[in-house]
Amino acid sequence: MQSMTEPRVGCGAAIVVDGQILLLRRLKPPEAGCWGLSGGKIDLFETAEAAMRREVSEELGITVGAAEWLCWVDQIDADAGTHWVAPVYRVRDFTGTPRNCEPTKHEGPRWFALDALPEQLTTPTRVAVAALGVIGA
């Protein structure tokens, strides 16, 4: 990846229902092979929440219902020359059936119990799960 000259802004969705979180396994850098939240880049003039809803729809084919801000993620990798900042939203409900709409980017989706998560998690996922532990799942 080419070095950035300034931070980029992303967003994520911690979709948690009945004590389980919905994750996708990344196939490409950064953090290829790790399980992570649905989300992505915020487009110019798009609100963070609107971007999260769009990304979830694009990646999982579902429509987000109730959502609230959960945490803020600073993902800084000076060695790789990358710096992302991202709000993560707690999603409690959605309509549709989650499916992988971007199979060249992800594997899954798969539900994981919050107390039985895979070892390889993306940085935003680790931060979000810690935040969920503070406010309750």
C-alpha positions in Angstrom: 0.0 0.0 0.0 1.2 3.5 -0.8 2.0 5.7 2.1 -0.7 8.2 3.1 0.0 11.9 3.5 -2.8 12.4 5.9 -5.3 10.3 7.9 -8.2 8.6 6.1 -11.7 8.3 7.6 -13.6 5.0 7.7 -16.5 3.5 9.6 -17.5 0.2 11.0 -20.6 -1.7 12.3 -20.5 -3.9 15.3 -23.6 -6.0 14.5 -24.5 -7.8 17.7 -27.6 -9.9 18.2 -28.3 -12.3 21.1 -24.7 -12.2 22.3 -23.2 -12.9 18.9 -21.3 -10.6 16.6 -21.3 -10.8 12.8 -17.8 -10.8 11.2 -16.2 -11.0 7.8 -12.8 -12.5 7.2 -10.6 -10.1 5.2 -8.9 -11.5 2.1 -6.8 -8.4 1.3 -4.5 -6.1 3.3 -4.7 -4.5 5.7 -5.0 -7.3 8.2 -5.7 -10.0 5.6 -6.8 -13.3 7.2 -8.3 -11.5 10.2 -12.0 -11.4 11.1 -13.5 -8.0 11.2 -16.4 -5.7 11.2 -18.4 -4.7 8.2 -17.4 -1.1 7.1 -15.2 0.9 4.9 -14.3 4.4 3.7 -16.5 7.4 4.3 -17.1 9.3 1.0 -16.8 13.0 0.7 -19.9 14.8 2.1 -21.3 11.5 3.5 -22.0 11.3 7.2 -20.3 8.6 9.1 -23.6 6.8 10.0 -24.7 7.0 6.3 -21.4 5.5 5.2 -21.7 2.7 7.8 -25.3 1.9 6.5 -24.1 2.0 2.9 -21.0 -0.2 3.5 -23.1 -2.8 5.5 -25.6 -2.9 2.6 -22.8 -3.3 0.0 -20.9 -6.0 1.9 -23.7 -8.0 3.5 -26.9 -7.1 1.6 -28.8 -6.1 4.7 -30.4 -2.9 5.9 -29.3 -1.6 9.3 -32.0 -0.7 11.7 -31.2 0.9 15.1 -27.6 2.0 15.4 -25.7 4.1 18.0 -22.2 5.2 18.3 -20.0 2.7 20.1 -16.4 3.7 20.0 -13.7 5.5 18.1 -10.8 3.6 16.4 -7.3 5.0 15.6 -5.6 2.5 13.4 -2.0 3.8 13.0 0.7 1.7 11.2 3.7 3.9 10.7 5.7 1.1 9.2 3.1 0.6 6.5 2.5 4.4 6.2 -1.2 4.2 7.0 -3.4 6.0 9.5 -7.2 5.4 9.6 -9.7 6.9 12.1 -13.1 5.4 12.3 -16.3 5.7 14.4 -17.8 2.3 15.0 -21.6 1.9 15.5 -23.4 -0.7 17.6 -26.1 -2.2 15.4 -28.9 -4.0 17.3 -31.1 -5.1 14.4 -31.3 -5.3 10.6 -33.6 -6.5 7.9 -32.5 -9.1 5.3 -30.3 -12.1 5.5 -26.5 -11.5 5.8 -24.6 -12.8 2.8 -21.2 -12.2 1.3 -21.8 -9.6 -1.5 -18.1 -9.0 -2.1 -16.4 -12.5 -2.3 -13.2 -11.1 -3.7 -12.7 -9.0 -0.5 -14.1 -11.2 2.2 -15.0 -14.7 3.5 -18.1 -15.3 5.6 -20.1 -13.7 7.1 -20.1 -15.7 10.2 -21.7 -15.2 13.7 -19.4 -15.6 16.7 -20.3 -15.7 20.4 -18.7 -12.7 22.1 -17.1 -15.1 24.5 -15.8 -17.4 21.7 -14.2 -15.1 19.2 -11.5 -16.2 16.7 -7.9 -15.4 17.6 -7.2 -13.3 14.5 -9.3 -10.1 14.8 -8.8 -6.8 13.0 -7.8 -3.8 15.2 -11.2 -2.1 14.9 -12.9 -5.4 15.9 -10.7 -5.7 19.0 -11.4 -2.1 20.0 -15.2 -2.6 19.4 -15.4 -5.8 21.4 -13.6 -4.1 24.3 -16.1 -1.2 24.1 -19.0 -3.7 24.0 -17.7 -5.3 27.2 -17.8 -1.9 28.9 -21.4 -1.0 27.9 -22.7 -4.5 27.6 -23.7 -6.6 24.6 
